[in-house]
Amino acid sequence: MTKKFRQQLQNELKDIVSAGLFKKERIIINPQSTEIQVSTGEKVINFCANNYLGLSNNDIVKKAAIDAIEEWGFGLSSVRFICGTQAIHKDLEKIVSEFHRMEDTILYSSCFDANGGLFETILSEKDAVFSDELNHASIIDGIRLCKAEKNRYNHADMNHLEELLKKSNSNIKLIATDGVFSMDGIVAPLKDIVFLAKKYDALIMVDDCHATGFLGNEGRGSAEYHGVLDEIDIITSTFGKALGGASGGFISSSNEIVETLRQKSRPYLFSNSLAPPLVAACIKVFEIITKDYSYKKKLEENTTHFRNGIKNIGLDIKGKDHPIVPIMIYDAKKAVEMSEKLLEKGIYVIAFSFPVVPKDEARIRVQISAAHSKEQIDSAINAFGEVAKELNII
């Protein structure tokens, strides 16, 4: 590396630190759980994992992965179309398709890759995409790669979306939205989006990473939650959150869209196949969640209990019933200070402020799991109350 370039990077890193945006990684020395131990020795209750159903360290899921190594091997050393497709890959794709009531599914290394390989593959310069302004970075980056006309509508603003759809003379129109917005715990207004899509002959794409497996009557995601499961054209999601928490993503859609992605989507064509133990574990997760709704029920009970407890102590929260619970502190410095004091009390949460969220909307994002005990949730509620009073927030 040249001295000039090294100095440039050092300066950029200093600027990140000065802006309060430097992200430090806390090292965990045990499996993912509701109680974790960090490398400095302290044990804390974890309220910031995407482990919604508590399956990340589930014994049944782990056994499925271990057994798969013996039967199918550790890895495939190949992309799918050369020699990287095993029977279990097709089994998982069929299971996911049936779960989302879609014709077919294609697996990716991550949902970031899925979103990154979607738009440039199916849209041309004759087409247009309409994206919610608060969509995930992977959707934003994926749209940047395509040649279609790009439109961004104000967050969940159906009047603005309709205005943009009305103006567009494009060949194919695609509305892209998160199913659940991860900083707010708010479910996208999919019923209204479906209405506009029908009115203006548009397709709908939903990134359901923070919904798959637990939102809706049977956990089929935000579309089921809103009663429009059969009205969505493309669903992208991840195995890395509620569905065991390892890695991997997918796109479920029509036969034609999925086959086009198999032929042309670059992250799929040029990335290794998902490892056999991961695939087998995900198959087991779907077997669990489609037969046993106790995980989903416990998550809902825990979420309601925590949300009610935080409201009762006088703190503002966003969203209605999602396990992502943004506790609004508004002031960025107080949010950071609050998260640090909560950690001292054994509650592990993260503060978010501008530019991750809008200015003066700093918050602490809490994520509830089915694995949390009532005692752990009560400990968190009590700790929030004590620290909020200490900092004159309530």
PATI-288356 format. One record per residue: z negated, x negated, y negated of N, C-alpha, C in turn; residue number from 1. Coordinates in steps of 0.001 Angstrom, whole numbers. Atoms other than C-alpha are relative to their C-alpha. Example, Ala and Ser with C-alpha at 12.3 -4.5 7.8 and 13.67 -1.06 7.14 Angstrom:
<atoms>
     n.c3     n.c1     n.c2    ca.c3    ca.c1    ca.c2     c.c3     c.c1     c.c2  num
        0     -890     1190    -7800   -12300     4500        0     -900    -1200    1
       60      820     1190    -7140   -13670     1060     -730      770    -1090    2
</atoms>
This chain:
<atoms>
     n.c3     n.c1     n.c2    ca.c3    ca.c1    ca.c2     c.c3     c.c1     c.c2  num
        0     -842     1190        0        0        0        0     -888    -1255    1
      -32      776     1240      816    -1290    -3490    -1265      262     -821    2
     1178     -162      865    -1992    -1829    -6003      175     1182     -952    3
     -293    -1072      952     -293      564    -8383     -253     1374      627    4
      158    -1298     -662     -211     3388    -5859    -1457      245      386    5
     1411     -147     -344    -3768     2745    -4668     -805      446    -1223    6
      711     -349     1230    -4999     2913    -8276      301     1438     -416    7
     -385    -1366      338    -3054     6113    -8855     -800     1012      826    8
      750     -907     -873    -4720     7784    -5856    -1487      -11     -345    9
     1411       94      382    -8155     6499    -6886     -283      820    -1257   10
      155     -771     1236    -7691     8031   -10339       51     1505      271   11
     -122    -1418     -345    -6593    11349    -8846    -1267      497      693   12
     1228     -381     -699    -9649    11403    -6579    -1175      100     -969   13
     1056      -68     1019   -11931    10665    -9541      100     1296     -798   14
     -211    -1246      743   -10381    13607   -11392     -475     1205      815   15
      440    -1090     -871   -11046    15871    -8403    -1522       85        6   16
     1470       40       21   -14691    14756    -8345     -517      520    -1334   17
      439     -399     1345   -15043    15214   -12130      137     1504     -220   18
     -237    -1440      164   -13642    18736   -11892     -889      835      916   19
      884     -718     -924   -16203    19614    -9240      733      620     1168   20
     -834     -579    -1055   -13469    20268    -6672       44     -852     1264   21
      -23      896    -1154   -14165    17442    -4236     -700      662     1191   22
      532     -674    -1186   -14702    18807     -728     -586    -1022      971   23
      672      870     -953   -17266    16993     1392      -98      704     1354   24
       91     -567    -1343   -17215    17510     5135    -1377     -282      590   25
     1272      166     -695   -20598    18130     6719      280     -166     1488   26
     -260      298    -1409   -20657    16664    10211     -999      750      875   27
      814     -787     -928   -21933    18987    12942      -90     -758     1323   28
      177      774    -1230   -23385    17427    16097     -305      885     1215   29
      130     -888    -1158   -23450    20483    18382     1164      989      -19   30
    -1097     -978        9   -21002    23260    19410     -155     1010    -1128   31
       22    -1041     1034   -20046    25916    16875     -900     1145      453   32
      949    -1045     -337   -22784    28527    16772     -581      567    -1285   33
      682     -540     1176   -24918    30637    14453    -1075     -965     -487   34
      911     1067      414   -27393    27738    14439      643    -1329      325   35
     -650     1295     -197   -25933    24300    13943     -892    -1114     -522   36
      741     1171      452   -27342    20831    13501      978     -973     -632   37
     -867      941      697   -25797    18483    10968     -470    -1425      269   38
      257     1385     -372   -25657    14713    11302    -1237     -584     -668   39
     1214      478      673   -28545    14250     8864    -1269      513      682   40
     1127     -395     -826   -30776    16013    11395     -456     1434     -132   41
      543    -1340      186   -31558    19412     9897      803     1070      751   42
     -625    -1157     -634   -30848    22654    11751      100     1123    -1025   43
     -222    -1054      986   -29366    25468     9686      663     1194      670   44
     -685    -1197     -479   -28203    29042    10222     1355       57     -684   45
    -1366      120      488   -24437    29081     9852      553     1361     -418   46
     -583    -1237      522   -23032    31825     7611     1345     -275     -678   47
    -1299      266      636   -19660    30267     6768     1106     -299     1010   48
    -1058      182    -1002   -17687    30166    10047      820     1278      132   49
     -866    -1148     -278   -14762    32431    10953     -228      537     1414   50
      329     -329    -1393   -16470    33003    14311     -484     1452       97   51
      409    -1386      198   -16498    36772    13793     -584      656     1252   52
      467     -634    -1232   -16931    37832    17426     -956     -892      793   53
      936      895     -673   -19096    34867    18370      529     -593     1288   54
     -605      451    -1252   -16639    33680    21038      337    -1495       20   55
     -404     1403       78   -16183    30062    19904     -643     -874     1075   56
      687      772    -1040   -18722    28782    22433     -395      901     1173   57
      274     -962    -1067   -18603    31690    24882      233     -637     1371   58
      -73      642    -1316   -19233    30577    28490     1213      447      809   59
    -1148     -520     -760   -16530    32831    29977     1302     -598     -536   60
    -1196      563      629   -13936    31583    27496      115    -1492      325   61
      -18     1433     -320   -14912    27945    28072      419     -239     1451   62
     -353      165    -1418   -14636    28367    31855     1494      214      218   63
    -1444     -247     -116   -11123    29803    31470      792    -1230     -431   64
     -678     1211      477   -10119    26699    29500     -134    -1141     1005   65
      243     1076     -970   -11696    24312    32021      825      214     1267   66
     -786     -310    -1205   -10064    26073    34987     1484     -235     -240   67
    -1426      167      310    -6696    25959    33232      418    -1468       19   68
     -320     1430      -52    -6847    22177    32914      291     -413     1439   69
     -210      326    -1409    -7146    21951    36695     1304      599      518   70
    -1181     -681     -529    -4345    24454    37326     1289     -363     -721   71
    -1205      162      802    -1911    23798    34466      116    -1347     -706   72
      -34     1287      681    -2843    20370    33107     -578       72    -1404   73
      597       90     1333    -4118    19184    29730     1005      318    -1096   74
    -1025     -211     1016     -884    19144    27721     1376        3      622   75
    -1367     -114     -508     2882    19468    28018      942    -1075     -538   76
     -828     1090      529     4250    16590    25919     1431      444     -276   77
    -1347     -520      250     7156    18773    24909      -64     1194     -937   78
     -164    -1256      734     8385    21459    22584      363     1083      996   79
     -181    -1119     -921     8894    24906    24036     1373       -5      675   80
    -1331     -228     -560    12678    24881    24510      489    -1126      907   81
     -418     1081     -903    12854    21558    26383     -695      161     1360   82
      727     -213    -1265    10139    21596    29061    -1456      330     -307   83
     1355     -296      452     7136    23065    27290     -415     1452      120   84
      369    -1407     -181     7089    26706    28372     -480      225     1430   85
      559     -354    -1301     4778    27585    31239     -130     1520      103   86
      146    -1442     -212     4240    31016    32756    -1110      583     -867   87
     1113     -538      784      943    31359    30877      364      175    -1477   88
     -457     -207     1383     2711    30965    27521      669     1371     -130   89
     -661    -1308       24     4885    33968    28338    -1013     1124      233   90
     1048    -1001     -226     1821    35832    29641     -741      311    -1297   91
      733     -202     1252      -16    35287    26344      866      737    -1014   92
     -888     -684      943     3006    36352    24298      118     1490      330   93
      -69    -1411     -406     3250    39580    26313    -1292      729     -343   94
     1307     -604      294     -482    40266    25913     -144      278    -1491   95
      101     -172     1454     -348    39749    22136      940     1117     -471   96
     -965    -1050      370     2754    41956    21842     -558     1381      304   97
      575    -1290     -387     1059    44782    23718    -1198      350     -886   98
     1173     -220      849    -2103    44351    21651      403      534    -1371   99
     -463     -417     1327     -162    44761    18401     1092     1070       46  100
    -1038    -1022     -198     2287    47306    19859     1330     -435     -593  101
    -1265      568      450     5219    45043    19074      885     -304     1210  102
     -940      268    -1092     8332    44243    21113     -158    -1405      572  103
       75     1379     -491     7791    40485    21321     -902     -824     -916  104
      876      914      741     5638    37565    20154      447    -1433      244  105
     -307     1425     -100     6242    33875    19483    -1241     -789     -419  106
     1193      801      256     3460    31252    19577      320    -1211     -877  107
     -112     1176      873     2952    28520    16963    -1266     -847      115  108
     1167      892      -10      586    25569    16557    -1130      536     -867  109
      985     -614      898    -1182    27499    13786      674     1157     -710  110
     -614    -1053      808     -691    30566    11635      612     -584    -1270  111
     -617      676     1145        3    28184     8761     1451     -354      350  112
    -1358      309     -450     3012    26984    10765      833     1262      177  113
     -725    -1261     -191     3946    30560    11645      533      515    -1336  114
     -429     -452     1328     4037    31575     7976      986     -972     -628  115
     -908     1009      541     5733    28313     7078     1396       82      587  116
    -1302      -66     -656     8538    28975     9538      643     1365        2  117
     -501    -1378      -48     9037    32693     8963     1084      289    -1032  118
     -838     -522     1082    10643    33301     5578     1360     -686      -84  119
    -1289      697      110    13318    30585     5496      896      312     1189  120
     -780     -302    -1189    14385    31624     8989      674     1358      -79  121
     -547    -1364      -57    14915    35338     8429      584      500    -1316  122
     -493     -460     1304    15751    35568     4703     1055     -955     -562  123
    -1048      800      639    18836    34363     2812      -48      188    -1507  124
      -58     -115     1459    19774    34025     -843      377     1420     -447  125
     -345    -1389      328    20972    37659     -710    -1217      925       62  126
     1180     -823     -261    17455    38882      123    -1088     -233    -1051  127
     1112      137      948    14168    39261    -1769    -1326      171      728  128
     1343     -117     -551    10501    38788     -945     -959      356    -1123  129
      969     -501      973     7597    40495    -2729    -1389     -342      532  130
     1240      584     -517     4262    38691    -2383    -1177      321     -908  131
     1235     -218      759      733    39662    -3454     -457    -1327     -599  132
      356     1238      702     -539    37125    -5998    -1179     -733      639  133
     1144      644     -632    -3672    36438    -3915      243     -337     1470  134
     -312      350    -1384    -1860    35777     -645     -422    -1426      343  135
      426     1301     -496    -2922    32822     1488     1034    -1079     -320  136
     -862     1140      330    -1497    29368      718     1170     -138      966  137
    -1072      145     -986      549    29434     3933     1157      956     -284  138
    -1059     -938      385     2453    32524     2769      730     -536    -1230  139
     -592      550     1224     3000    30966     -646      936    -1158      327  140
     -827     1153     -367     4285    27722      880     1220      420      810  141
    -1126     -479     -795     6448    29585     3384     1077      626     -857  142
     -961     -640      904     8081    31619      640      736    -1044     -842  143
     -646     1064      779     8752    28475    -1398     1175     -626      742  144
    -1030      649     -803    10879    27164     1470     1264      838      157  145
    -1166     -855     -237    13203    30150     1604      864      119    -1260  146
     -960     -120     1102    16259    30866     -570       14     1391     -630  147
        4    -1376      508    15452    34511    -1194     -544       82    -1423  148
      578     -291     1316    14690    35972    -4614    -1508      203      172  149
     1458      -12     -164    10937    35526    -5120     -657      853    -1079  150
      726     -882      908     8741    38208    -6673    -1483      -15      353  151
     1446      -19     -231     4963    38110    -7094     -592     1189     -745  152
      594    -1168      654     3083    41341    -7755    -1506     -190     -186  153
     1427       83      289     -385    41699    -9260     -798      484     1210  154
      768     -240    -1224    -3098    41824    -6638     -229     1483      279  155
      187    -1374     -484    -2982    45128    -4719      426     1057    -1019  156
     -456     -900     1069    -1212    46701    -7714     1299      672      453  157
    -1158     -692     -550     1143    49287    -6230      991      416    -1076  158
     -924     -326     1094     2583    50258    -9598      889    -1194     -316  159
     -783     1203      283     3647    46671   -10225      966     -297     1146  160
     -876      226    -1150     5015    46322    -6698     1199      944      -49  161
    -1115     -957       67     7087    49488    -7115      973     -362    -1115  162
     -853      406     1123     8386    48270   -10459      954    -1128      421  163
     -820     1125     -456     9627    45050    -8828     1008      438     1062  164
     -909     -496    -1040    11114    46847    -5818     1150      786     -616  165
     -993     -836      666    12935    49261    -8111     1070     -847     -687  166
     -925      867      739    14518    46412   -10091      922     -794      917  167
     -727      907     -881    15737    44470    -7076     1237      644      612  168
    -1250     -444     -626    19328    44827    -5859      318     -828     1244  169
     -194      902    -1128    18823    42519    -2909      427      743     1260  170
     -449     -563    -1262    20198    43055      561    -1187      450      852  171
     1212     -285     -769    16931    42848     2548    -1213     -236     -899  172
     1246      139      762    13555    43422      880    -1153     -163      991  173
     1153      236     -865    10392    42029     2495    -1269      -71     -845  174
     1306       20      666     6863    42818     1261     -945     -816      867  175
      907      882     -738     4382    40097     2279    -1411      118     -566  176
     1383     -114      464      614    40541     2129     -978     -498     1048  177
     1136      202     -889    -2618    39314     3618     -486     1372      457  178
      633    -1238     -451    -4196    42018     5758    -1380      134     -610  179
     1308       93      655    -7610    40938     4473       25    -1241     -879  180
       15     1120      937    -8008    38728     1414    -1312     -759      171  181
     1131      757     -534   -10315    35935     2494    -1079     -329    -1024  182
     1021      282     1006   -12104    35333     -807     -741     1261     -441  183
      571    -1262      478   -12859    39027    -1402     -506      918     1112  184
      365     -911    -1076   -13272    40632     2016      560     1393     -215  185
     -626    -1284      319   -10949    43391      787     1262      167      851  186
    -1156     -294     -837    -8387    45021     3085     1154      464     -884  187
    -1182     -373      788    -4870    45333     1673      277     1502      114  188
     -288    -1447      -15    -3772    48897      737     1277      302      779  189
    -1210      -72     -820    -1350    49115     3648      639     1381       33  190
     -597    -1341       32     -910    52897     3526      942      141    -1194  191
     -825      -65     1209      421    52612      -22     1216     -910      111  192
    -1115      935     -186     2552    49607      893     1042      610      935  193
     -921     -668     -929     4063    51546     3817      797     1079     -737  194
     -686    -1049      769     4872    54425     1456     1130     -597     -846  195
    -1011      631      846     6711    52088     -937     1108     -642      827  196
    -1009      620     -862     8463    50253     1887     1012     1042      483  197
     -911    -1064     -435     9908    53531     3161      861      491    -1163  198
     -717     -504     1177    10878    54625     -343     1125     -943     -419  199
     -978      982      480    12726    51380    -1110      644     -796     1136  200
     -665      596    -1162    13928    50501     2403     -363    -1485      154  201
      491     1374     -106    11784    47369     2672     -730     -218     1325  202
      788      410    -1161    10216    45492     5572    -1403     -396     -473  203
     1372      398      331     6481    44689     5707     -452    -1111      937  204
      607     1092     -756     4884    41425     6815    -1479      -79     -367  205
     1439       70      227     1085    41229     7228     -572    -1223      713  206
      770     1112     -579     -962    38053     7767    -1394      541      298  207
     1233     -675     -397    -3916    39391     9751    -1050     -960      563  208
      915     1010     -537    -5894    36203    10355    -1466      419      -61  209
     1397     -410      159    -9142    37730     9067     -222     1449      439  210
      138    -1373     -494    -8702    41007    10954      245      126     1496  211
     -371     -121    -1412    -7223    40412    14411    -1213     -151      915  212
     1062       53     -993    -9692    41208    17161    -1211      846     -320  213
     1226     -726      344   -12282    43190    15235      160     1109    -1032  214
     -168    -1048     1015   -10883    45351    12407      826     1142      585  215
     -658    -1156     -589    -9767    48884    13271     -776      507     1208  216
      744     -636    -1095   -10958    51221    16020      -57     -851     1260  217
      -56      824    -1202    -9869    48884    18812      182    -1479     -334  218
      -93     1400      399    -9826    45646    16815     1412     -519     -154  219
    -1397      435       74    -6050    45592    16410      432     -409    -1407  220
     -289      562     1301    -6272    44608    12758       64      988    -1147  221
       19     -785     1236    -5788    45879     9236      934     1200       55  222
     -920    -1141     -119    -2827    48102    10147     -661     1141      769  223
      725    -1040     -733    -4935    49953    12717    -1115      575     -866  224
     1068     -430      910    -7787    50106    10191      502     1091     -941  225
     -575     -967      935    -5462    52024     7847      848     1071      695  226
     -772    -1014     -718    -3744    54041    10596     1501     -141     -122  227
    -1448      224      148     -314    52420    10122      493    -1086      953  228
     -309     1084     -932     -146    50163    13177     1477      -28      386  229
    -1399      -60     -417     3342    51357    14119      976      -91    -1172  230
     -849       24     1194     4651    50997    10546      222    -1416     -546  231
     -108     1390      474     4378    47198    10161     1081     -720      785  232
    -1139      658     -654     7463    45092    10910     -342    -1370      575  233
      333     1362     -421     5916    41625    11212    -1495     -221     -178  234
     1412      381       87     2343    40593    12009     -114    -1476      354  235
      323     1389     -326     1281    36958    11798    -1517     -106       80  236
     1448      155     -104    -2160    35826    12870     -338    -1292      739  237
      512     1257     -543    -4305    33126    14431     -899      242     1199  238
     1008       25    -1061    -6295    32346    17554    -1232     -773     -471  239
     1010      931      488    -8495    30126    15375    -1167      624     -737  240
     1134     -652      670   -10896    32729    13982     -751      869     1021  241
      754     -871     -910   -12190    35775    15895      361     -220     1466  242
     -493       77    -1377   -10107    35036    19005     -344    -1327      667  243
      435     1218     -663   -12134    32081    20235     -144    -1195     -913  244
      239      999     1035   -11815    29896    17167      564    -1383      250  245
     -550     1342     -256    -9779    27013    18620     1146     -277     -975  246
    -1152      171      891    -6260    26824    17172     1165      768      583  247
    -1180     -737     -430    -2805    28292    17464      192     1253     -824  248
     -339    -1202      740    -1015    31143    15747     1163      708      656  249
    -1101     -751     -598     1673    33719    16417      643      923    -1023  250
     -691    -1061      732     4209    36133    15002      395     1058     1013  251
     -398    -1134     -832     4616    39568    16587      946      883     -800  252
     -996     -792      736     7672    41617    15675     1002      607      976  253
    -1078     -537     -833    10934    43071    16978      598    -1110      859  254
     -683      977     -852    12943    41389    19727      936     -883     -815  255
    -1009      747      758    15601    40384    17211     -633    -1037     -923  256
      663      954      896    13221    38779    14701     -604    -1149      800  257
      629     1057     -796    11313    36881    17395     1049     -931      593  258
    -1040      858     -578    14504    35638    19069      642     -885    -1060  259
     -525      812     1107    15851    34486    15697     -949    -1148     -313  260
      987     1051      234    12612    32557    15166       48    -1054     1104  261
      -89      973    -1103    12922    30944    18604     1198     -934     -178  262
    -1222      787      158    16405    29755    17688       -6     -879    -1250  263
     -183      647     1300    15871    28670    14079    -1273     -444     -719  264
     1229      294      745    12204    28396    13046     -454    -1436      256  265
      209     1439     -164    11555    24704    12447    -1399     -379      518  266
     1313      363     -553     7754    24581    13018     -129      316     1490  267
        5     -327    -1426     8368    26230    16405      851     -993      786  268
     -936      862     -712    11337    24103    17405     -459    -1450       75  269
      333     1425       85     9784    20777    16402    -1497     -279      142  270
     1427      220     -255     6122    21219    17377     -293      148     1485  271
      401      -95    -1395     4473    20701    20736     -471     1407      368  272
      516    -1265     -524     3658    23709    22887    -1517       38     -112  273
     1450     -144      -53      148    25096    22730     -505     -517     1346  274
      549      601    -1206    -2016    23243    25256     -449     1066      994  275
      361     -993    -1024    -2612    25083    28571    -1443      508      -69  276
     1360     -553       65    -6432    25277    28239     -204      959    -1161  277
       85     -909     1150    -6063    26896    24812      654     1334      329  278
     -724    -1224     -352    -3507    29400    26106     -820      853      969  279
      786     -734    -1002    -5651    30346    29107    -1262      605     -609  280
     1204     -513      660    -8762    30713    26948      330     1212     -865  281
     -404    -1140      840    -6890    33027    24551      312     1228      848  282
     -244    -1119     -918    -5717    35159    27471    -1325      644      398  283
     1325     -506     -376    -9354    35478    28536     -652      750    -1162  284
      562     -680     1171   -10393    36417    24979      570     1416     -122  285
     -599    -1343       94    -7912    39313    24923     -503      905     1121  286
      567     -776    -1109    -9189    40416    28323    -1392      516     -368  287
     1358     -384      400   -12719    40467    26908       25     1098    -1056  288
       94     -915     1144   -12037    42255    23624      683     1334      232  289
     -647    -1284     -290    -9800    44954    25138     -783      817     1018  290
      823     -713     -983   -12400    45878    27769    -1434      214     -473  291
     1401      -22      418   -15715    45209    26041      -76       38    -1527  292
       59     -152     1451   -16211    46564    22527    -1376     -328     -574  293
     1357      283      471   -19839    45417    22314      -16    -1096    -1063  294
      -68     1067     1003   -18869    42277    20351      382      586    -1359  295
     -466     -646     1229   -17004    44363    17786    -1100      884     -599  296
     1061     -888      466   -19843    46903    17583    -1144     -794     -620  297
     1091      827      526   -22457    44172    17080      392     -600    -1354  298
     -475      541     1278   -20344    42604    14328     -110     1060    -1095  299
       66    -1074      987   -20113    45951    12538    -1444      295     -393  300
     1421     -244      284   -23881    46512    12845     -576    -1120     -864  301
      501     1139      772   -24641    43013    11555      527       18    -1430  302
     -619      -47     1328   -22214    43422     8656     -660     1056     -874  303
      641    -1086      748   -23701    46747     7583    -1422     -387     -406  304
     1389      396      277   -27248    45376     7831      -58    -1042    -1121  305
       11     1041     1027   -26436    42306     5733      440      554    -1345  306
     -496     -556     1264   -24419    44168     3103    -1061      881     -656  307
     1040     -872      561   -27164    46779     2666    -1175     -813     -530  308
     1119      841      423   -29848    44079     2449      268     -717    -1303  309
     -356      711     1235   -28015    42130     -246       72      972    -1179  310
      -33    -1016     1065   -27368    45309    -2259    -1416      388     -430  311
     1366     -439      290   -31038    46269    -1997     -795     -998     -835  312
      724      977      823   -32204    43000    -3579      626     -143    -1384  313
     -567      -53     1339   -29896    43631    -6532     1146     -945     -281  314
    -1146      883      198   -27005    41227    -5977     1305      777      133  315
    -1311     -643      -56   -23369    42229    -6544      819     -575     1153  316
     -885      463    -1064   -20978    42066    -3607     1346      697     -114  317
    -1339     -585      -15   -17270    42721    -3117      300      564     1379  318
     -431     -547    -1267   -15538    44687     -403     -843     1179      440  319
      628    -1225     -483   -16615    47655     1667     -740     -217     1318  320
      610       86    -1324   -17248    46920     5341      483    -1198      813  321
     -499     1182     -705   -15659    43573     6192    -1103    -1052      120  322
     1023     1040     -163   -17791    40682     7570      110    -1174     -965  323
      -28      924     1140   -16562    38499     4709     -728      706    -1140  324
      813     -634     1051   -19216    39247     2075     -114     -958    -1188  325
       94      841     1197   -18600    37643    -1342    -1165      466     -878  326
     1151     -321      854   -21905    37570    -3246      280     -587    -1374  327
     -491      405     1308   -20964    37452    -6910    -1124     -589     -856  328
      953      700      860   -22867    34889    -8994      591     -149    -1402  329
     -790       57     1232   -20149    34665   -11703       -9    -1389     -637  330
       93     1329      598   -21428    31363   -13185      175    -1074     1074  331
     -349      999    -1022   -19942    28376   -11296    -1163     -943      317  332
     1101      944     -229   -22890    26009   -11793    -1144      658      761  333
     1075     -707     -700   -25399    28620   -10675      372      269     1456  334
     -444     -244    -1372   -23301    29390    -7606     -212    -1240      865  335
      193     1263     -731   -23336    25726    -6559    -1486     -262      203  336
     1439      228      -93   -27047    25426    -7327     -635      936     1027  337
      548     -968     -947   -27757    28558    -5336      310     -411     1440  338
     -367      413    -1356   -25850    27302    -2284     -824    -1195      459  339
      806     1175     -341   -27775    24011    -2428    -1438      391      322  340
     1376     -445     -256   -31141    25764    -2634      -96      821     1288  341
      -20     -747    -1255   -30170    28077      213       40     -950     1197  342
      -55      994    -1079   -29324    25040     2347    -1381     -601      242  343
     1372      514     -142   -32820    23703     1653     -878      971      785  344
      749    -1023     -738   -34092    26983     3108      603      270     1383  345
     -579     -125    -1330   -31915    26555     6201     1130      998      123  346
    -1118     -942      -12   -29074    28898     5197     1257     -733     -479  347
    -1208      765      295   -25641    27252     5316     1102      938     -490  348
    -1067     -784      625   -23198    28928     2889      724     -896    -1008  349
     -816      788      922   -20500    27692      508      251      779    -1289  350
     -319     -606     1304   -20009    28382    -3211     1474     -230     -322  351
    -1399      104      416   -16495    29036    -4545      103      342    -1479  352
     -207     -255     1427   -15387    28851    -8162     1444     -336     -358  353
    -1346      298      487   -12250    28354   -10289      377    -1445      359  354
    -1169     -888      -61    -9474    27531    -9404      183      739     1331  355
     -126     -713    -1274   -10113    28841    -5865     -103     1509     -211  356
      129    -1404      409   -11207    32157    -7420      156       44    -1521  357
     -178      -72     1455   -10643    33453   -10974    -1214     -520     -774  358
     1080      470      864   -12686    32027   -13853    -1052     1087     -179  359
     1152     -895      196   -16151    33562   -14293     -191      982     1157  360
      221     -819    -1191   -15975    35030   -10775     -495     -867     1158  361
      566      869    -1036   -17847    32293    -8921     -839      830      963  362
      674     -788    -1030   -19364    33476    -5692     -457     -883     1150  363
      330      603    -1286   -21004    32550    -2450      580      913     1066  364
     -624     -799    -1047   -18928    33698      482     -812     -123     1287  365
      750      -68    -1256   -20982    34780     3484      902      618     1060  366
     -780     -557    -1100   -19316    35373     6840     -932      324     1163  367
      894     -513    -1034   -21113    37473     9421      674     -113     1367  368
     -486      107    -1380   -20771    36999    13183     -737      978      893  369
      669     -819    -1015   -21508    39208    16174    -1132     -773      655  370
     1011      846     -645   -23578    36263    17409    -1278     -123     -824  371
     1219       63      806   -26046    36453    14506    -1039      989      520  372
     1094     -912     -353   -29417    37902    15428     -473      720    -1255  373
      562     -734     1137   -31163    40458    13229     -962     -894     -776  374
      955      901      643   -33816    37819    12539      718    -1013     -883  375
     -767      957      805   -31196    35345    11308      544      666    -1259  376
     -530     -720     1159   -29637    37943     9015    -1119      312     -992  377
     1137     -268      888   -33049    38946     7646     -447    -1266     -718  378
      355     1280      632   -33809    35267     6994      929     -302    -1168  379
     -976      242     1062   -30613    34996     4972     -234      933    -1182  380
      250     -968     1079   -31325    38173     2985    -1222     -419     -818  381
     1225      421      690   -34837    36970     2165      225    -1259     -830  382
     -272     1249      717   -33592    33515     1179      834      266    -1244  383
     -813     -359     1173   -30938    35004    -1130     -878      628    -1081  384
      879     -640      973   -33596    37152    -2781     -894     -994     -709  385
      913     1000      581   -35995    34236    -3310      737     -921     -974  386
     -750      939      845   -33347    31876    -4722      568      716    -1231  387
     -545     -757     1139   -31761    34581    -6909    -1061      222    -1072  388
     1094     -168      968   -35152    35240    -8529     -331    -1333     -669  389
      310     1332      536   -35822    31522    -8950     1005     -418    -1069  390
    -1063      390      937   -32490    31096   -10766      268     1077    -1058  391
     -136    -1099      970   -32933    34305   -12822     1343      717      107  392
    -1244     -736     -235   -29850    35871   -11256     -298     1489      152  393
      444    -1399      -75   -31779    39065   -10500    -1366      113     -671  394
</atoms>
